[in-house]
Amino acid sequence: MGTNLRALTATGATAGLLTTALLGASPAAGARAVPSPPAPQASGTASAGTTGTAGAATVGGERLAGHGVIAPDGFKAPPKTESSAYLVADADTGAVLAAKDPHGRYLPASTLKTLTAVTLIPRLDKNRRIKPSEKACNVEGSAVGIVPEPIYKIDDLMRALLMVSANDAAVALAEANGGLPRTLADMNRQARKLQAYDTVAKTPNGLDAPGQRSSAYDLALIARAGLAMPAFREYISTKVAKFPAPKDYGKKKKKKHHDDSDPSESPAPAYYEMANHNRLLGRYKGMLGVKNGWTSKALGSFVGAARRDGHTIIVVIMHHPGGFWEEVSKLLDWGFSARSRVSPIGELVRPVPDPAPSSSALAVRPTRTPGAADGSGGDARRVAGKEPAAGSGMAVPLLAGGGALAALALGGAYALRRRRRTPGDTAG
């Protein structure tokens, strides 16, 4: 036994040296670690104006760290609005033209459905037919009236999601993507990729939930990503569309003639007709659409985009106490007039690029961004336009490699011990 212990001790020391050689010394002073995500807060204004890691740069530019109105110098002030937060940006260049509390965290209401769409459009076949669950069919709030029958295509549900803010369609789409947990994980991962670090999705439809939040800046990032998708643009700009009807909808009804003669039967329709909730479609010149929302806690919110003379302006408002359509129109007008005449106050950053594949046998898989899979929030403030810093998780594959070398060392020591064994030794 003493011989065994001495051999094992020596082998452990050898493995330790091998592991140390691979990993090197402890991280150098000043090495950057992944910051812990802030704790989500649930309130009418979801921790408005809070920041992430102290001292970190503000996503989109330092001027966007302000909480009041932030406007360019040397140009007329943006129109007044009752919203607690707003942002006006040039979608083509990414220039932020004006804002108010752009990184303030608020309940997003149904504007969160833009993230649902941006996440699921690339993942789901629009021609796939699905049967919603009873749970999806009974979701509260705004609904398109689905039933648990296999009569809906993904295309139908996505259209209902963005046109009439269908909460039931949102849950049905989440089910088609593998369920609510997976879909929320995908949504939060997509938000991190877009650098929408103020955003945490807890529902696919925007109904208020503890910890759910977004910001005017983030909603602009998400809308810009959506506008780059042809299917998204089609859904948000559709004024009127047909939606499949359940079998018992519009049962044959007795219909009397104008002269009160014998009644006749009218055939049951094969669809509903639904109209887009965006009141500016067809009323505001160049309006592309996007999404409005409202709950009693979130109040009114809106993400809109319009295109004129080859340029697209995005306007986002959050936490508005009343009617906002006229204010949005004025902010869009201001954005078009200011677009080429002012210095931007910030920028809409680009998505984090996908990591380049490595051919190295010792390649280390990149650390996942905090909150990407579990729905917890990342930091509201990160270095603008750059990938999240690598964290201590990178050491895990190296430790695994060190463990493999240690196992080899143990095997060598064991073989050496077997060669030196005397007839009196016992196995085990």
URFEN-V998845 format. One record per residue. N is the residue number from 1. RES is the residue in three letters. SS is DSSP state (H for helix, E for strand, - for the rest). PSI is psi in radians with two decimals (none if undefined). Layout:
# URFEN-V998845
n=(N;N)
res=(RES;RES)
ss=(SS;SS)
psi=(PSI;PSI)
This chain:
# URFEN-V998845
n=(1;2;3;4;5;6;7;8;9;10;11;12;13;14;15;16;17;18;19;20;21;22;23;24;25;26;27;28;29;30;31;32;33;34;35;36;37;38;39;40;41;42;43;44;45;46;47;48;49;50;51;52;53;54;55;56;57;58;59;60;61;62;63;64;65;66;67;68;69;70;71;72;73;74;75;76;77;78;79;80;81;82;83;84;85;86;87;88;89;90;91;92;93;94;95;96;97;98;99;100;101;102;103;104;105;106;107;108;109;110;111;112;113;114;115;116;117;118;119;120;121;122;123;124;125;126;127;128;129;130;131;132;133;134;135;136;137;138;139;140;141;142;143;144;145;146;147;148;149;150;151;152;153;154;155;156;157;158;159;160;161;162;163;164;165;166;167;168;169;170;171;172;173;174;175;176;177;178;179;180;181;182;183;184;185;186;187;188;189;190;191;192;193;194;195;196;197;198;199;200;201;202;203;204;205;206;207;208;209;210;211;212;213;214;215;216;217;218;219;220;221;222;223;224;225;226;227;228;229;230;231;232;233;234;235;236;237;238;239;240;241;242;243;244;245;246;247;248;249;250;251;252;253;254;255;256;257;258;259;260;261;262;263;264;265;266;267;268;269;270;271;272;273;274;275;276;277;278;279;280;281;282;283;284;285;286;287;288;289;290;291;292;293;294;295;296;297;298;299;300;301;302;303;304;305;306;307;308;309;310;311;312;313;314;315;316;317;318;319;320;321;322;323;324;325;326;327;328;329;330;331;332;333;334;335;336;337;338;339;340;341;342;343;344;345;346;347;348;349;350;351;352;353;354;355;356;357;358;359;360;361;362;363;364;365;366;367;368;369;370;371;372;373;374;375;376;377;378;379;380;381;382;383;384;385;386;387;388;389;390;391;392;393;394;395;396;397;398;399;400;401;402;403;404;405;406;407;408;409;410;411;412;413;414;415;416;417;418;419;420;421;422;423;424;425;426;427;428)
res=(MET;GLY;THR;ASN;LEU;ARG;ALA;LEU;THR;ALA;THR;GLY;ALA;THR;ALA;GLY;LEU;LEU;THR;THR;ALA;LEU;LEU;GLY;ALA;SER;PRO;ALA;ALA;GLY;ALA;ARG;ALA;VAL;PRO;SER;PRO;PRO;ALA;PRO;GLN;ALA;SER;GLY;THR;ALA;SER;ALA;GLY;THR;THR;GLY;THR;ALA;GLY;ALA;ALA;THR;VAL;GLY;GLY;GLU;ARG;LEU;ALA;GLY;HIS;GLY;VAL;ILE;ALA;PRO;ASP;GLY;PHE;LYS;ALA;PRO;PRO;LYS;THR;GLU;SER;SER;ALA;TYR;LEU;VAL;ALA;ASP;ALA;ASP;THR;GLY;ALA;VAL;LEU;ALA;ALA;LYS;ASP;PRO;HIS;GLY;ARG;TYR;LEU;PRO;ALA;SER;THR;LEU;LYS;THR;LEU;THR;ALA;VAL;THR;LEU;ILE;PRO;ARG;LEU;ASP;LYS;ASN;ARG;ARG;ILE;LYS;PRO;SER;GLU;LYS;ALA;CYS;ASN;VAL;GLU;GLY;SER;ALA;VAL;GLY;ILE;VAL;PRO;GLU;PRO;ILE;TYR;LYS;ILE;ASP;ASP;LEU;MET;ARG;ALA;LEU;LEU;MET;VAL;SER;ALA;ASN;ASP;ALA;ALA;VAL;ALA;LEU;ALA;GLU;ALA;ASN;GLY;GLY;LEU;PRO;ARG;THR;LEU;ALA;ASP;MET;ASN;ARG;GLN;ALA;ARG;LYS;LEU;GLN;ALA;TYR;ASP;THR;VAL;ALA;LYS;THR;PRO;ASN;GLY;LEU;ASP;ALA;PRO;GLY;GLN;ARG;SER;SER;ALA;TYR;ASP;LEU;ALA;LEU;ILE;ALA;ARG;ALA;GLY;LEU;ALA;MET;PRO;ALA;PHE;ARG;GLU;TYR;ILE;SER;THR;LYS;VAL;ALA;LYS;PHE;PRO;ALA;PRO;LYS;ASP;TYR;GLY;LYS;LYS;LYS;LYS;LYS;LYS;HIS;HIS;ASP;ASP;SER;ASP;PRO;SER;GLU;SER;PRO;ALA;PRO;ALA;TYR;TYR;GLU;MET;ALA;ASN;HIS;ASN;ARG;LEU;LEU;GLY;ARG;TYR;LYS;GLY;MET;LEU;GLY;VAL;LYS;ASN;GLY;TRP;THR;SER;LYS;ALA;LEU;GLY;SER;PHE;VAL;GLY;ALA;ALA;ARG;ARG;ASP;GLY;HIS;THR;ILE;ILE;VAL;VAL;ILE;MET;HIS;HIS;PRO;GLY;GLY;PHE;TRP;GLU;GLU;VAL;SER;LYS;LEU;LEU;ASP;TRP;GLY;PHE;SER;ALA;ARG;SER;ARG;VAL;SER;PRO;ILE;GLY;GLU;LEU;VAL;ARG;PRO;VAL;PRO;ASP;PRO;ALA;PRO;SER;SER;SER;ALA;LEU;ALA;VAL;ARG;PRO;THR;ARG;THR;PRO;GLY;ALA;ALA;ASP;GLY;SER;GLY;GLY;ASP;ALA;ARG;ARG;VAL;ALA;GLY;LYS;GLU;PRO;ALA;ALA;GLY;SER;GLY;MET;ALA;VAL;PRO;LEU;LEU;ALA;GLY;GLY;GLY;ALA;LEU;ALA;ALA;LEU;ALA;LEU;GLY;GLY;ALA;TYR;ALA;LEU;ARG;ARG;ARG;ARG;ARG;THR;PRO;GLY;ASP;THR;ALA;GLY)
ss=(-;H;H;H;H;H;H;H;H;H;H;H;H;H;H;H;H;H;H;H;H;H;H;-;-;-;-;-;-;-;-;-;-;-;-;-;-;-;-;-;-;-;-;-;-;-;-;-;-;-;-;-;-;-;-;-;-;-;-;-;-;H;H;H;H;-;-;-;E;E;E;-;-;-;-;-;-;-;-;-;-;-;-;-;E;E;E;E;E;E;-;-;-;-;E;E;E;E;E;E;-;-;-;-;-;E;-;-;H;H;H;H;H;H;H;H;H;H;H;H;-;-;-;-;-;-;-;-;E;E;-;-;-;H;H;H;H;-;-;-;-;-;-;-;-;-;-;-;-;-;-;E;E;H;H;H;H;H;H;H;H;H;H;-;-;-;H;H;H;H;H;H;H;H;H;H;-;-;-;H;H;H;H;H;H;H;H;H;H;H;H;H;H;-;-;-;-;-;-;E;-;-;-;-;-;-;-;-;-;-;-;-;E;E;-;H;H;H;H;H;H;H;H;H;H;H;H;-;-;H;H;H;H;H;H;H;H;-;-;E;E;E;E;E;-;-;-;-;-;-;-;-;E;E;E;-;-;-;-;-;-;-;-;E;E;E;-;-;-;-;E;E;E;E;E;-;-;-;-;-;-;-;-;-;-;-;E;E;E;E;E;E;E;E;E;-;-;-;E;E;E;E;E;E;E;E;E;E;-;-;E;E;E;E;E;E;E;E;E;E;-;-;-;-;H;H;H;H;H;H;H;H;H;H;H;H;H;H;-;-;-;-;-;-;-;E;E;-;-;-;-;-;-;-;-;-;-;-;-;-;-;-;-;-;-;-;-;-;-;-;-;-;-;-;-;-;-;-;-;-;-;-;-;-;-;-;-;-;-;-;-;H;H;H;H;H;H;H;H;H;H;H;H;H;H;H;H;H;H;H;H;H;H;H;H;H;H;H;H;H;-;-;-;-;-;-;-;-)
psi=(-0.70;-0.71;-0.73;-0.80;-0.75;-0.70;-0.73;-0.68;-0.78;-0.72;-0.73;-0.72;-0.72;-0.77;-0.67;-0.73;-0.72;-0.76;-0.75;-0.67;-0.65;-0.82;-0.44;-2.93;3.10;2.75;2.50;2.71;2.37;-0.08;2.40;2.29;2.78;2.17;2.65;2.43;2.56;2.65;2.26;2.57;2.47;2.06;3.13;-0.80;1.92;1.44;0.92;2.29;0.04;2.73;2.95;-2.24;2.27;2.34;-0.22;2.63;2.68;2.32;2.18;-0.16;2.60;-0.54;-0.42;0.01;-0.24;2.80;-0.35;-2.86;2.29;1.99;2.71;2.70;2.65;0.41;2.75;2.56;2.62;2.68;2.60;2.59;2.61;-0.06;2.60;-0.42;2.56;2.94;2.41;2.22;2.70;1.96;-0.45;-0.78;-0.34;0.04;2.23;2.13;-0.58;2.76;2.87;2.15;0.96;-0.50;0.15;2.40;2.13;2.80;2.24;-0.26;-2.51;-0.12;-0.31;-0.35;-0.36;-0.67;-0.67;-0.81;-0.81;-0.58;-0.73;-0.43;-0.80;-0.28;-0.41;2.38;2.09;-0.35;-0.02;2.37;2.38;2.83;1.93;2.71;2.92;-0.63;-0.77;-0.66;-0.33;0.34;2.46;2.93;-2.75;2.25;2.76;-0.16;0.80;2.79;2.79;1.12;2.60;1.07;0.09;2.34;2.73;-0.68;-0.74;-0.81;-0.66;-0.68;-0.77;-0.63;-0.83;-0.40;-0.85;0.28;0.81;1.91;-0.62;-0.66;-0.63;-0.77;-0.68;-0.68;-0.69;-0.69;-0.70;-0.40;0.11;0.07;2.91;-0.86;-0.79;-0.74;-0.74;-0.67;-0.74;-0.72;-0.79;-0.57;-0.69;-0.69;-0.73;-0.69;-0.64;-0.07;0.51;1.26;-0.20;-0.17;2.31;2.11;2.21;-0.21;2.73;-0.13;-0.07;-0.04;2.42;2.37;2.54;2.24;-0.19;2.44;2.89;-2.99;2.86;-0.69;-0.82;-0.73;-0.55;-0.71;-0.78;-0.75;-0.70;-0.69;-0.68;-0.71;-0.34;-0.10;2.09;-0.72;-0.74;-0.82;-0.67;-0.80;-0.83;-0.37;-0.05;2.20;-0.83;2.43;2.80;2.52;2.36;2.45;2.55;2.89;-0.61;0.11;2.38;0.80;2.64;2.12;2.56;2.24;2.08;2.57;2.86;-0.49;0.24;0.52;-2.85;2.33;2.63;2.92;2.39;2.42;2.60;2.33;2.74;0.12;2.84;2.90;2.23;2.55;2.48;2.39;-0.22;1.90;-0.23;-0.21;2.16;-0.14;-0.62;2.27;2.17;0.14;2.18;-0.51;-2.66;-1.82;2.42;2.88;2.78;2.36;2.91;-0.47;-0.74;-0.42;-2.75;2.46;2.71;2.42;2.15;2.69;2.44;2.64;2.23;2.42;0.65;0.21;2.48;2.26;2.35;2.35;2.31;2.34;2.62;2.58;1.05;2.31;-0.25;-2.59;2.32;-0.02;-0.77;-0.67;-0.72;-0.74;-0.74;-0.65;-0.65;-0.78;-0.81;-0.74;-0.73;-0.64;-0.52;-0.30;-0.85;0.20;0.00;2.79;2.26;2.60;-0.11;-2.92;2.66;1.99;2.76;2.77;2.70;2.21;2.61;2.49;2.42;2.38;2.52;2.46;-0.05;2.42;-0.41;0.35;2.41;2.27;2.42;2.57;2.40;2.54;2.39;2.38;-0.01;-0.66;-0.50;-0.01;0.00;2.70;2.49;-3.08;2.47;-0.49;2.04;2.98;2.18;2.26;0.13;2.77;2.66;2.55;2.59;2.60;-2.98;-0.26;-0.29;-0.36;-0.32;-0.86;-0.58;-0.68;-0.65;-0.73;-0.73;-0.66;-0.67;-0.73;-0.65;-0.69;-0.69;-0.73;-0.71;-0.72;-0.71;-0.75;-0.67;-0.73;-0.71;-0.70;-0.65;-0.66;-0.51;-0.01;2.47;2.87;-0.34;-0.19;2.59;2.64;2.77;none)
